């Protein structure tokens, strides 16, 4: 993409916590910052990604089927440590180019989710690389100016991802089995919600209950709702993990989880965000 177009996407992405319109509306995007292979200068590029589980994501160096690999790919070959921005989180990651059967399986998953990847491969004689980005251990940075905003943007991230998953399942044809990448997407969001709620239960809620004793009933309700949502997550994981998973059943479970989670998030935002919006920095456990 032309540099001016990329810059517009980057600015919109950062201003809207990962949401962009136009060409990339509804797409899963990250901003990938690499170190120039020759210049040593940082270069930021919007790239599509798909989840791979276990703290890593996959990006594809398609360049829309151009005859040459994109510049960012050459950069990370020279300097594998990169920076990833999700719109909510910013973290360091190590880049690994997938080879052989591992690359082919990953690319097939991408094609299953979006046939455009196959069109790009058909346009070029080069084998389009697939790169794994593995998060470096350590606390990620949340792109928020207060505890309240950090909670809000994380909540919106889960809302968006569950909406995308439901849309993808519906568009895939619910009379068929569940696609491999959709399975990974579901399991990834389940894991993310589990970690988020664990952080709230062990750090954020005790801190607030200590500082604001009047909030104890609110904390008790939120923690009980976490237990209920954990049961829904377990139900979804069980259905998704079945090799014969029925997409219609999975969609019903996703919709059930989304409904219960939305009520929980609204209640939490109404009662906690007014207190947290005046506190700078990211919330503990996020």
Secondary structure as UniProt FT lines:
FT   HELIX           3..15
FT   TURN            16..18
FT   HELIX           22..24
FT   TURN            25..26
FT   STRAND          29..35
FT   TURN            37..39
FT   STRAND          42..53
FT   TURN            54..55
FT   STRAND          56..60
FT   HELIX           63..65
FT   HELIX           71..78
FT   STRAND          81..85
FT   STRAND          89..97
FT   HELIX           100..113
FT   HELIX           116..123
FT   STRAND          130..135
FT   STRAND          141..142
FT   HELIX           147..172
FT   TURN            174..175
FT   HELIX           180..199
FT   HELIX           200..204
FT   HELIX           205..211
FT   HELIX           213..215
FT   HELIX           216..241
FT   TURN            243..244
FT   HELIX           247..276
FT   TURN            277..278
FT   TURN            284..285
//
